[in-house]
Amino acid sequence: MKNALNKLLWPILIVMLATGLSRAQTGPSLPSELQTVVQSIIGGQINAFKTRDHEAAFGYAAPSIQQMFGSTDQFIGMVKNGYGAIYGARNWSFGRGEAKGDALIQEVMIIGPQGLDWVALYTLRKQADGTWRIAGVQMKPAELRNT
């Protein structure tokens, strides 16, 4: 009974936290046109992982990340081992986003393949050609999130 109740309450808690944090955000939020771009890039990569289109997923990474791993296979191996919740995401939703210097930071709430809730903090950087690419991701279990 307690376990079933926890499974029902966690999604509600995540939504409440995301809503409350969006309202309590101290810095300026992303303009709507940047929100659209950021969410398209992150959503595109997560969908590419989901469909196992590894080349497309690798294409969303910043050139510095691509150079670090050298190949799609090495990149995907790292994602599977270190970011399994993203690679096998059941569902995701976007939280707050903000510009910090030359970077865009986007919070993403993820339900991983085992049904556990995660918070991923994506960093996107603008490239010389004017496009935005994923330059890094930090993850932690949702229940350990600091507000």
N, C-alpha and C positions, 0 to 999 in steps of 0.2 A: 504494500500500500504506500509506504513512504517513498519507495523508489519510483512508483508510478506518479506520485504527486510531484516529485522533483522533476521528472521528465515534462510534466505539464507546466510547471512554474518557470523553468529556465528560459524557454522562449519568450515568455511574458516579461521576465526580468530583463532580458537582453533588449527587447523593444523599449522598455521603460528607461533603461540606462541610455540607450542611443538617443531617444527623444529628449531626455533631460539634459544630456551632455550637449546636444546640438543647441539647446536654448541657453545653456550656461557657458557656451564657448566665449572666451575672452577676446581672441583675435578675430580679425575679419574673415568671413567665410569666403570660399571661392565664388567668383562671379559665375552666373549660370552657364555661360559659354565654356568656361574652363571645367566646370563640373561635368558637363556633357562629354568633353574630350577625355578627361581623366577616367570617368566611369566607362566610357567606350573602350579605352585601352585596357584597363584592368579586367573588365567583363570579357573582352575579347581574348585575353590570355587565359582566363579561367575556363572559358568555353573551349578554347583550343586544347587545354589539358583534358577536359571532359571528353572531347571527341578523339583524343590521342593524336591530334595534329601537332606533333612536336616541333616541326619546322616553324609553323605559325607562332606557337608559344614562344619559341626562342627569338623570333623576330620582334616581339614586344619588349625584349630586354635592351637596355642601353648598350651601345657599343663597348663600353668598358666592361660590362658583365659578359658580353659575348666573347671578348678577348680573353677575359679571365678563365673561362671554361673551354674555349677553343673549338668546341663542337657541340652540336645539338645533343648528341648522346650523353656527353659529360654533364651538360646543363640539366638535362632531364633526370639523370641519376642523382644529382644534387637535390633537385626539387623533390623527387620521390623520397629521398632519405631525410631531408631536413624540413620539408614543407609538405608533408603528406596530406595534411588537412586541406591545403589549397589544391594539390594535384587531384585529390579525390573528393573535392567539395560536393556535398549534396545540394547545398543552397548557400546563397550569400546575399547580403544587403549592404548598402553603402551608408556609412555614418557621416561624421563631419569631415570636412576637407578645408585646408587652408594653404595659403602661399607663405613660404618661409624663405626669404632671400630668393635664390635662383631655383628653388625646388617647390614642388607641389606635394603636399602630404594628404593622403586619403585614408581614412579609417574604413575597414571592411569587416563586417561581422560574418563569420563563416561557420557553417555546420559541416564538420568533417565526415569522412566515410564511416566512422564508428558512432556518429550521432553526437559527438562532443562539440561544444561551442568554443570558438576561437575568435580572437580579435587580431586582425592583421593591419599593420600600419605600413602602407606603401609610400615610397618616395619616388617621384617622377622628376626627371630633369629635362630641360629643353635642350635639344641638340642643335648643332650648327645649321642644319637645314630647316630649323623652325619647328620640327616635330617634337613631341614629348615621348619619352621612353621610360620604362621601369628601371630604376637604378638601385633599388633595394627594398626589402620587406623585412619587417620585424614582426614576430608572432608571439602570442602568449595565450594561455587558456583564458577564456572570458571571465571566469570567476576570480582570477588574480589581477584583473585590470585595475589600474589606479585611476581615480577620477580627480 
